[in-house]
Every structure is written in structure tokens, then in C-alpha cells.
Amino acid sequence: MAAPKKGRRPAGGQGRPGRSLALILIAMVALTGGMFLADQPTPRLGIDLAGGTSITLEAKAEPGQESAINKTNMDTAVQIMERRVNGLGVSEAEVQTQGKSNIIVNIPKGTNSAQARQQVGTTAKLYFRPVLTAAAGTPTPEPSASPSGKGSPSPSPSSSDKATSPSTKPSASATTQGRAVTGALKADSTPTPKASETPKADGTPTPSAEEQAAAAKLQKQFEALDCSTKAGRSKAAQGTKATDTVVACEQDGSAKYVLGPAEVDGTDVDSAKAAINQQSGAWIVQMEFTGGGAKKFQKTTGKLAQQQSPQNQFAIALDGEVVSAPSVKEALSANAEISGSFTQQSAEDLANVLSYGALPLSFQEQSVTTVTAALGGEQLKAGLIAGAIGLALVVIYLVAYYRGLALIALLSLLVSGILTYTIMSLLGPAIGFALNLPAVCGAIVAIGITADSFIVYFERIRDEIREGRTLRPAVERAWPRARRTILVSDFVSFLAAAVLFVVTVGKVQGFAFTLGLTTLLDVVVVFLFTKPVMTLMARKKFFASGHPWSGLDPKRLGAKPPLRRSRRVNAPTDPKEA
């Protein structure tokens, strides 16, 4: 008979439980330190707990254009909605996609929810407008009186045109006012002279009193506009219509413009994409227009090519803000190219904006939930009370049934709670996770799932003791069978959470996310904490001797007599040997 190999550990054995305990301790310290370094000592609260408005929007496409609802366009829509909400002066608002066709907008308390709903629920308005006047984004100094004494602003001389065809922004030399606004308006639109108007020597009609008053008002608004502030940019972007002559800001606040009525609509763009110019190697944006859009764009660029800077520029205005203002040197038709100091990201962003303006994509409200801060506080308090009651019931059950083993279970629950809390706190700034009421419910349900894993292991150990084995071998023999049961159970729970997260929309996803997270942490805690601690406790006299309060008393468990190995003696076959 071969001698048994020395040093072989039994199945499921764990020779050095201290390593696993050290590993999970290091993880807990690192997560706790990261939580404080990130200045996020508590999880972020969702709208239903902190108070505010949550809006769920579903993307809708025109018949036959369902492919327009894709990740690129949804991400672009999120960026547009973020700019709209931020334009209202909202802080800590959250705009994120859910699933393939839904966008969730969470607006904290203290915000005009009606105005926010109007801003985020409407389709983006993209227009191509001719630039009448351009200047730096800061307020223009008061102009000096003209020699005629009429107080009309005297235009600054325009610098040489350095813009190439086309550039993404007005060059530094194009930050002057160009012609006066009155002249720019008349040059852009030539209405039929009224009977009261006297034509000038060049045949153009003299502006009426109403037109002069409107031009003066626009000039004053343009000079006072401060695009360097968020409030100024938001004010300039509000109330713009396609047929109006408006003032507008560059998105980064570096420039401000007077823009004429829209010549081309965003829906006239058939497609836009970022590409690399094969000659220069620089990033550009290529546009293709529809049939009708190509004709309008050719007509517009033909007029602009005859003007001097900055009036040879056309502004691409999205929701009243200028995304780009390239200049034109020649008439362009169905295909156009925008060049300038693009990076790959900025070229792709502009292409997405142009493509989004052409898409038949709109959003429909699915749900709107408004919660006051007081109600949110009451809900949070109720959730915490429910969690405390559930935890207390679990503790009472464990102590009454498992006695000393309850200490191991409670320590495991404590470790699981610390890991869950710190990870939730870190996920707030990392991925925008916010703890809402359904998420709290998911955490409460997870208490039972975690306790169930301990019970499975404890019962396996008690079964081994009932078979007559001592505690240390029982702990190691019970682990492989308990491990399989725990993994299968947690896999089913995680699969249910994953399916629920994918197929649901809104706050129910918070429940699914928390349930899935705590299920994964249950596996970590059982493998790296509960099993090693149980191995260490089996070496202590209190548990190893089967103390009545240990929960492992052989008499109370109805254990069989100790298993003994018996040697089988074969009867002699030769009578002489007998």
C-alpha cells in the first residue's frame, strides 16, 4: 500500500487564512481613504431623497428613420441638454442615457422645473446665419460721438482678412464691429421702400423710424452683451427665431455676433463627418446637404463670398449659441468643408452637432417626478428605519439559532456594509451614481441575501458535525459543497439584477444596480472574510470543544459517535495457517 503524501491539504482547505483577511482589510482601508480623498464621505442622494425633479425622455424618430436613434446621436443629445440645463444656472444637474432610447434628466431642488422641462424636451434648433457684426466677447466700450453730432457709433476700421476658406472662428483681426448695425441690417435685407421713405442717391431706401429704433436697440444690446459669463451667454441664446436678427455668443464666450435671419436650416444638412485633409493632414469637417439645402447654401455662400470680413462669415448656431463661424471665399454647393484649428475631438463634436440638427429626432416625456426636500428626507428616514428593522430581525434570528456563530455572521455583515457604503460613495463622482429610494430597498434586500450565504455554510458545517466529525475537519469538508451552493445562488441573484437593470427605465434601475453590486460583494466577503475567520475560529477552544453557546454543540446537534476507521482482517484459507 502506498504511503499517503505528506503536506497535502484536504479538499477545500485553506492553509493561510491570514492572507485573505489582510487582503480584504487593505481593500477596506484603500476604499475608505479614497472616499475621503475624493471629498465624498457620503453617497450622493437621488432626486427622490434630496428633493428636485426627475424627467424621463424617450427618443422618437420619424417613420423610416429609426436608425437615427443610436449611441452617437443620443450622446450628442445629452450634450445639448446639458448645455440647456446649465444655461438656466442649474448646478449638479445630471443628464444621462438609459438604455438605447431614453434620457434621464435629474434637476436638483431650487430650479424652475417648468422652464427646465421646456428646455430639455424640445428638439435642438440648428441654423446657418450670416454674420453681420463680430466683436470680442466682453462688453464693448461706449462709442464716441460722431462728428455729425447725431450720436451714431462710428465703425472701427476692419483689419485685413486673414481667414481662409473657411475657418472655425473669427480671426483676431475680425474682432471689430465692421459696419454699424444699421448699415449691416440694410445691407442684409433690402425691403421695398415705403411711400414715406425717400430713396438715397444710390437707390437704397432710407430706414424708417421703426427700423432705426430697432437697429439702435440691437446695437445697444450687442455692445452691452458679456459672453464671458454663463448668464450672459444664456440671456443671448433665449428667444431666438429663424426670422429674427439676433445677437449671439460663441460657446466658449470668446466672441459675440450680430446674426442675420437664418438662410439655411439644420434639417437641410444630409450628413456631416470629421475627416483628415489628405494634403495638409489637418482635421476638417465635411458636410453634405440635401437637394433643397444645397441650393440655399450655394445662394448664401455666393453672397457671403463678395463681402469683407467679418461679413463673409456664416455662423452655425445651435440653440442660439454659435458653435462655429467659418468664413467663405467662394460659393459652395452640395458639399462643403470646414477647416481650422481642429483636434480630432473638436472636429467630431462639430460633426455630431451638424448631424444632430439634420436628424428627425425628438423627445417625448415618459414621466416627471417632483419631490420636495422635506418629502425626500422623510423617505430617506423611512428607508433607514426599514433597513434597521430588517437588520435587527436578522441579528435576532442569528443569535437565537446559531449563538456563537452569530458573531462571525455579524462581522461579515459589517464588512459587507463598509464595502458597500464606500463603493457607493466613490461611484457618485466616478459614474454619477445617486442613491435613491429603490436603491435603498435593494440594499435592504441584500441583507437577507448576504445572511443566506452564511447560513448555507454554517448548516454544511453542522451537517458534518452530525456525521461525527470534529470541528476543524468539518469546516474544511463543508466548504466545497457550501461554496458551490453560494455561487449558484449568487449567480441567480446577479442575473436577475442584470436583467432588471437592462429592461427597466428610471429609478427601478437603482434597485437593480444596488442588488447586483451587493451580490458581487457577498461573494467577495464570503470567500475572503467569512471562510478565513471560520478557519481561525475552529482552532479556538470555545468552538472546537463544542461549547453549548458556540452553536456547534454535538449533543444539541444530535451527532453520531465519532467515525473510526476499521481494519478488515481476512480469514485464513489454509487450514495449516489456522
C-alpha positions in Angstrom: 0.0 0.0 0.0 1.4 3.4 -1.0 2.1 5.8 1.8 -0.1 8.9 1.9 1.6 12.1 0.6 2.8 14.4 3.2 1.7 18.1 3.3 -1.4 17.6 1.2 -4.2 19.8 2.2 -7.8 18.4 2.4 -10.2 19.5 -0.3 -11.4 23.0 0.3 -8.7 23.6 2.8 -7.2 27.0 3.4 -3.7 26.9 4.8 -3.1 30.6 5.4 -6.4 32.4 6.2 -4.4 35.5 7.3 -3.6 36.3 3.7 -7.2 36.6 2.7 -8.0 38.7 5.8 -5.1 41.0 5.1 -6.2 41.4 1.5 -9.8 42.4 2.4 -8.5 44.7 5.2 -6.2 46.5 2.7 -9.2 46.9 0.3 -11.4 48.4 3.0 -8.6 50.9 4.1 -8.0 51.9 0.4 -11.7 52.4 -0.3 -12.2 54.4 2.9 -9.1 56.6 2.1 -10.3 57.1 -1.4 -13.7 58.2 -0.2 -12.2 61.0 1.9 -9.6 62.0 -0.6 -12.4 62.4 -3.2 -14.2 64.6 -0.6 -17.2 62.3 -0.9 -17.8 61.0 2.7 -21.4 60.1 2.0 -23.2 58.7 -1.1 -24.8 61.1 -3.4 -28.6 61.2 -2.9 -31.0 60.9 -5.8 -33.8 63.3 -6.5 -36.4 61.3 -4.6 -34.3 61.6 -1.4 -32.6 65.0 -1.8 -35.6 66.8 -3.5 -35.9 68.0 -7.1 -37.3 67.0 -10.4 -36.6 63.9 -12.5 -37.6 63.8 -16.1 -37.5 60.7 -18.3 -37.4 61.4 -22.0 -37.8 58.9 -24.8 -36.3 59.5 -28.2 -38.7 59.4 -31.2 -37.8 59.2 -34.9 -39.8 59.8 -38.0 -41.1 56.7 -39.8 -38.3 55.1 -41.8 -35.6 56.9 -39.8 -35.4 54.6 -36.8 -31.7 54.2 -37.3 -31.2 57.8 -36.2 -31.7 56.6 -32.6 -28.1 55.4 -32.0 -25.4 55.9 -29.4 -23.7 58.8 -31.2 -26.8 60.8 -31.6 -28.1 60.1 -28.1 -24.7 61.2 -26.7 -25.0 64.4 -28.7 -28.5 65.0 -27.4 -27.2 64.6 -23.9 -24.5 67.2 -24.5 -27.2 69.6 -25.9 -29.5 69.1 -22.9 -26.6 69.6 -20.5 -25.9 73.0 -22.1 -29.5 73.9 -21.9 -29.8 73.0 -18.3 -26.6 74.7 -17.4 -27.8 77.7 -19.2 -30.5 78.0 -16.6 -27.9 78.3 -13.9 -28.5 74.8 -12.5 -25.8 73.2 -10.5 -25.2 69.5 -10.1 -27.9 68.6 -12.7 -27.5 65.1 -14.2 -28.3 64.2 -17.8 -27.5 60.7 -18.8 -28.7 58.0 -21.2 -30.6 54.9 -20.1 -30.9 52.0 -22.4 -30.9 52.8 -26.2 -33.6 55.4 -26.4 -34.1 57.1 -23.0 -32.5 60.1 -21.4 -32.9 60.9 -17.7 -32.6 64.5 -16.5 -32.3 65.0 -12.8 -32.6 68.6 -11.7 -31.9 69.4 -8.0 -34.2 71.5 -5.9 -34.4 75.2 -6.2 -34.8 75.2 -10.0 -37.7 76.3 -12.2 -38.8 72.8 -13.2 -41.3 74.1 -15.8 -38.6 76.1 -17.6 -36.2 73.2 -17.4 -38.8 70.8 -18.9 -39.4 73.1 -21.8 -35.6 73.5 -22.4 -34.7 69.8 -22.3 -37.9 68.4 -24.0 -37.6 70.3 -27.3 -35.6 69.4 -30.4 -32.4 71.3 -30.9 -32.6 74.2 -33.3 -29.7 74.5 -35.7 -29.4 77.4 -38.1 -26.9 78.8 -40.5 -27.0 82.6 -40.1 -24.9 85.3 -41.9 -22.6 87.2 -39.6 -23.3 91.0 -39.7 -21.0 92.1 -36.9 -18.4 90.4 -34.7 -16.5 91.6 -31.7 -14.7 90.2 -28.6 -17.0 88.5 -26.1 -16.6 91.2 -23.4 -18.8 94.3 -23.3 -17.9 97.0 -25.9 -16.8 100.4 -24.5 -19.1 103.3 -25.0 -18.6 104.7 -28.6 -17.5 108.3 -29.0 -19.9 110.6 -30.7 -19.6 111.0 -34.4 -18.6 114.3 -36.0 -22.1 114.9 -37.2 -23.2 115.0 -33.6 -26.0 112.5 -34.0 -24.5 110.0 -31.6 -24.4 107.2 -34.1 -21.5 104.8 -33.5 -18.5 105.2 -35.7 -17.4 101.9 -37.0 -13.8 100.8 -36.3 -11.7 100.1 -39.4 -11.7 96.5 -40.4 -8.3 94.7 -40.4 -7.1 92.7 -43.3 -8.9 89.4 -43.9 -6.8 86.6 -42.6 -9.4 84.0 -42.6 -9.0 81.1 -45.1 -11.9 79.3 -46.6 -13.3 78.5 -44.1 -12.1 78.9 -40.5 -13.7 77.7 -37.4 -13.7 81.1 -35.6 -13.3 84.7 -36.5 -9.6 85.5 -36.5 -8.1 88.0 -34.1 -8.4 90.7 -36.8 -12.1 90.1 -37.1 -13.0 91.3 -33.6 -14.1 94.8 -34.7 -17.6 95.9 -35.3 -17.3 96.2 -39.1 -20.1 98.4 -40.4 -22.6 99.9 -38.0 -25.5 97.6 -37.2 -27.9 99.9 -39.0 -25.9 99.7 -42.2 -25.4 96.0 -41.7 -29.1 95.4 -41.4 -29.9 97.4 -44.5 -27.1 95.7 -46.5 -28.5 92.3 -45.5 -32.2 93.0 -46.2 -33.5 95.4 -48.8 -37.2 95.8 -48.2 -39.4 97.6 -50.7 -39.3 101.3 -49.8 -42.5 102.7 -48.2 -44.3 105.7 -49.5 -42.9 107.8 -46.6 -39.3 106.7 -47.3 -37.1 108.8 -49.5 -34.6 106.9 -51.6 -30.9 107.8 -51.3 -28.8 108.8 -54.2 -27.6 105.1 -54.6 -31.2 103.9 -54.8 -31.4 102.3 -51.4 -34.4 103.4 -49.3 -33.9 105.4 -46.1 -34.6 103.4 -43.0 -37.9 104.2 -41.3 -38.1 105.4 -37.8 -39.2 102.0 -36.5 -36.2 100.3 -38.3 -33.8 102.9 -36.9 -35.2 102.3 -33.4 -34.9 98.6 -33.7 -31.3 98.9 -35.0 -30.3 101.2 -32.2 -31.8 98.8 -29.6 -29.9 95.9 -31.2 -26.7 97.9 -31.3 -27.1 98.8 -27.6 -27.8 95.1 -26.7 -24.8 94.0 -28.7 -22.4 96.5 -27.0 -23.6 95.5 -23.5 -23.5 91.8 -24.1 -21.0 90.0 -21.9 -20.3 86.5 -23.3 -17.6 85.7 -20.8 -20.2 84.8 -18.2 -22.7 81.9 -18.3 -25.6 84.2 -17.5 -24.7 86.5 -20.5 -24.5 83.5 -22.9 -27.8 82.1 -21.6 -29.5 85.5 -22.0 -28.3 85.9 -25.5 -29.4 82.4 -26.5 -33.0 82.8 -25.3 -35.9 83.6 -27.6 -34.1 83.3 -30.9 -36.3 82.7 -34.0 -35.2 81.8 -37.5 -36.5 85.0 -39.0 -35.0 87.4 -36.4 -31.8 89.4 -36.5 -30.2 88.4 -33.2 -27.2 88.7 -31.0 -25.3 85.5 -30.1 -22.3 84.3 -28.2 -19.6 81.9 -29.1 -20.0 78.8 -26.9 -16.7 79.4 -25.1 -17.5 83.1 -24.7 -14.6 84.4 -26.8 -16.6 86.3 -29.3 -20.1 87.8 -29.8 -22.0 88.4 -33.0 -24.9 90.1 -34.6 -26.5 87.5 -36.9 -29.0 87.9 -39.7 -32.1 85.8 -40.3 -31.4 82.1 -40.9 -30.6 81.3 -44.5 -30.2 77.5 -44.1 -31.9 75.2 -41.5 -30.2 72.4 -39.7 -32.5 69.9 -41.3 -31.0 70.8 -44.7 -27.8 69.0 -43.7 -27.9 65.5 -45.0 -24.7 64.3 -43.2 -21.5 65.6 -41.6 -18.4 63.8 -40.5 -14.9 64.5 -39.2 -12.1 63.6 -41.6 -8.4 64.3 -42.2 -7.4 66.6 -45.1 -5.1 64.5 -47.3 -3.0 67.4 -48.3 -2.4 69.3 -45.0 -3.0 66.4 -42.6 -5.3 68.6 -40.5 -8.7 67.6 -39.2 -11.7 69.0 -41.1 -15.5 68.6 -41.0 -17.2 67.6 -44.3 -20.8 68.4 -44.8 -23.3 67.2 -47.4 -26.6 69.0 -48.0 -30.0 67.8 -49.2 -31.1 68.9 -52.7 -33.0 71.9 -51.4 -30.4 72.7 -48.8 -27.6 72.7 -51.4 -29.4 75.4 -53.4 -30.0 77.6 -50.4 -26.4 77.1 -49.2 -25.0 77.9 -52.6 -27.0 81.1 -52.8 -26.0 82.1 -49.2 -22.3 81.4 -49.7 -22.3 83.2 -53.0 -23.5 86.4 -51.4 -21.1 86.0 -48.4 -18.1 85.5 -50.7 -18.5 89.0 -52.0 -18.4 90.6 -48.5 -15.4 91.7 -46.4 -14.6 90.2 -43.0 -16.4 89.6 -40.8 -19.5 89.7 -43.1 -18.2 86.9 -45.3 -18.7 84.5 -42.4 -21.7 82.3 -41.7 -22.5 81.2 -38.1 -23.5 77.7 -37.2 -25.9 78.5 -34.3 -27.2 75.7 -32.1 -29.9 76.7 -29.6 -28.9 80.3 -30.0 -25.2 79.8 -29.4 -22.5 79.9 -32.1 -20.8 76.6 -32.5 -18.5 77.7 -35.3 -18.3 80.8 -37.6 -16.3 79.9 -40.7 -15.6 82.5 -43.5 -16.3 81.9 -47.2 -14.2 82.9 -50.2 -16.3 81.2 -52.9 -19.8 79.9 -53.4 -20.3 76.3 -52.1 -23.0 73.9 -53.1 -23.9 70.3 -52.0 -20.6 69.5 -50.4 -18.8 71.9 -48.0 -15.7 71.6 -45.9 -14.9 73.4 -42.7 -11.3 73.7 -41.8 -9.4 75.4 -39.0 -7.5 74.6 -35.8 -9.4 71.3 -35.2 -8.4 68.5 -33.0 -9.9 65.1 -33.6 -12.3 65.6 -30.7 -13.4 69.1 -31.7 -13.9 68.0 -35.3 -16.1 65.0 -34.2 -18.1 67.2 -31.8 -18.9 69.7 -34.5 -19.8 66.9 -36.9 -22.1 65.4 -34.3 -23.8 68.8 -33.8 -24.4 69.2 -37.5 -25.6 65.7 -37.9 -28.0 66.1 -34.9 -29.5 69.2 -36.5 -30.4 67.1 -39.6 -31.9 64.1 -37.7 -35.7 63.6 -37.4 -35.1 63.1 -33.7 -37.4 64.4 -31.0 -38.1 63.5 -27.4 -41.3 62.7 -25.6 -41.8 62.9 -21.8 -42.4 59.5 -20.3 -42.5 60.5 -16.6 -41.9 63.6 -14.5 -41.4 63.2 -10.8 -41.1 66.2 -8.4 -40.1 65.6 -4.8 -39.7 68.3 -2.1 -36.7 68.2 0.1 -38.9 67.5 3.2 -40.6 64.6 1.5 -37.2 63.3 0.4 -35.9 63.5 3.9 -38.9 61.6 5.2 -38.5 58.9 2.6 -34.8 58.5 3.5 -35.6 58.3 7.1 -38.3 55.7 6.4 -35.9 53.7 4.3 -33.2 53.7 7.0 -35.7 52.7 9.6 -36.9 49.8 7.4 -33.2 48.8 6.9 -32.5 48.9 10.7 -35.6 46.8 11.4 -34.6 44.2 8.8 -31.0 44.1 10.1 -32.3 43.7 13.7 -34.5 40.8 12.8 -31.6 39.1 11.1 -29.4 39.6 14.1 -32.1 38.2 16.5 -32.5 35.1 14.3 -28.8 34.5 14.1 -28.2 34.9 17.8 -31.1 32.7 18.8 -30.3 29.9 16.3 -26.6 30.0 15.8 -25.4 31.5 19.1 -21.6 31.9 18.9 -21.6 31.6 15.1 -23.7 34.7 15.0 -20.5 36.7 15.9 -18.9 35.6 12.6 -22.0 36.4 10.7 -22.3 39.9 12.2 -18.7 40.7 11.5 -19.2 39.5 7.9 -22.3 41.8 7.6 -20.3 44.7 9.0 -17.5 44.1 6.4 -20.1 43.9 3.6 -21.7 47.1 4.9 -18.4 49.0 4.9 -17.5 47.9 1.4 -21.0 48.7 0.1 -21.0 52.2 1.7 -17.6 53.2 0.5 -18.1 51.9 -3.1 -21.4 53.8 -3.3 -19.8 57.0 -2.1 -17.0 56.6 -4.7 -19.3 55.8 -7.6 -21.1 59.1 -7.1 -18.3 61.3 -8.6 -17.0 58.4 -10.8 -20.1 57.4 -12.8 -22.8 59.7 -11.4 -24.4 57.1 -9.2 -27.0 58.5 -6.9 -28.7 56.7 -4.0 -32.4 56.8 -4.5 -35.2 55.1 -2.6 -35.3 51.9 -4.8 -31.6 51.6 -4.3 -32.1 51.7 -0.5 -34.6 48.9 -0.9 -32.1 46.9 -2.9 -29.6 47.3 -0.1 -32.2 46.1 2.4 -32.9 43.0 0.3 -29.2 42.4 0.1 -29.0 41.9 3.9 -31.1 38.8 3.5 -29.0 37.5 0.5 -25.8 38.0 2.4 -27.1 36.3 5.6 -28.3 33.4 3.4 -24.7 32.7 2.3 -23.6 32.4 5.9 -26.4 30.2 6.8 -25.6 27.8 3.9 -22.0 27.5 5.1 -23.0 27.1 8.8 -25.5 24.4 8.0 -23.0 22.5 6.0 -20.6 22.6 9.0 -23.3 21.4 11.4 -24.1 18.5 9.0 -20.5 17.4 9.1 -20.6 17.5 12.9 -23.8 15.5 13.0 -21.8 12.8 11.0 -19.4 12.6 13.9 -16.5 14.7 12.7 -14.7 17.2 14.8 -14.9 20.9 14.0 -11.6 21.5 12.1 -12.2 18.8 9.5 -15.9 19.7 9.4 -15.0 23.3 8.5 -12.8 22.2 5.6 -15.0 19.4 4.3 -18.1 21.6 4.4 -16.6 24.5 2.4 -16.5 22.9 -1.1 -20.2 22.0 -1.0 -21.2 25.3 0.6 -19.1 27.2 -2.0 -20.9 25.6 -4.9 -24.3 26.4 -3.4 -23.4 30.0 -2.6 -22.0 30.7 -6.1 -25.1 29.2 -7.8 -27.4 31.3 -5.5 -25.5 34.5 -6.0 -25.3 33.9 -9.8 -29.1 33.6 -10.0 -29.5 36.8 -7.9 -27.0 38.7 -10.1 -28.6 37.5 -13.3 -32.0 38.7 -12.1 -30.4 42.1 -11.2 -28.7 42.4 -14.6 -31.9 41.6 -16.5 -33.9 44.0 -14.4 -31.3 46.7 -15.0 -31.4 46.2 -18.8 -35.2 46.0 -19.3 -36.3 48.7 -16.9 -36.1 52.5 -17.1 -35.9 55.1 -14.4 -35.5 54.6 -10.6 -36.0 50.8 -10.8 -32.5 50.6 -12.2 -31.3 51.9 -8.9 -32.7 48.9 -7.2 -31.2 46.5 -9.8 -27.8 48.2 -9.6 -27.6 48.0 -5.8 -28.8 44.4 -5.8 -26.2 43.4 -8.3 -23.4 45.3 -6.5 -24.2 43.8 -3.1 -24.5 40.3 -4.6 -20.9 40.6 -6.0 -19.7 41.9 -2.7 -21.4 38.9 -1.0 -19.1 36.6 -2.9 -16.1 38.6 -2.0 -16.9 38.7 1.7 -17.7 35.0 2.0 -14.5 34.0 0.2 -12.1 36.5 1.7 -13.6 37.0 5.2 -16.2 34.5 6.4 -14.3 31.3 5.4 -10.9 32.5 6.7 -12.5 33.7 10.0 -14.3 30.4 10.4 -11.0 28.6 9.9 -9.4 30.6 12.6 -12.3 30.2 15.0 -12.2 26.4 14.6 -8.8 26.5 16.3 -10.2 28.2 19.4 -11.2 26.0 22.3 -14.6 27.7 22.7 -15.7 26.5 19.2 -13.6 23.4 18.9 -14.8 21.9 22.1 -18.4 22.3 21.1 -19.4 24.8 23.9 -23.2 24.9 24.4 -23.1 28.6 23.4 -20.9 28.1 20.3 -23.8 26.9 18.2 -21.7 23.7 17.4 -22.6 21.6 20.4 -22.5 17.9 19.2 -25.1 16.8 21.7 -27.6 19.6 20.7 -27.0 18.8 17.1 -27.6 15.0 17.6 -24.2 14.0 16.5 -23.4 10.3 15.8 -20.5 8.6 17.6 -17.1 9.6 16.3 -16.2 8.0 13.0 -13.5 5.4 13.4 -11.5 3.5 10.7 -11.8 -0.2 11.0 -9.3 -2.6 9.5 -10.7 -5.6 7.8 -9.0 -8.9 8.6 -9.2 -11.6 6.0 -9.8 -15.2 7.3 -7.0 -17.6 6.5 -7.7 -20.0 3.7 -5.1 -22.6 4.5 -6.1 -24.8 7.4 -2.4 -25.1 8.4 -2.2 -21.4 8.9 -5.2 -21.5 11.2 
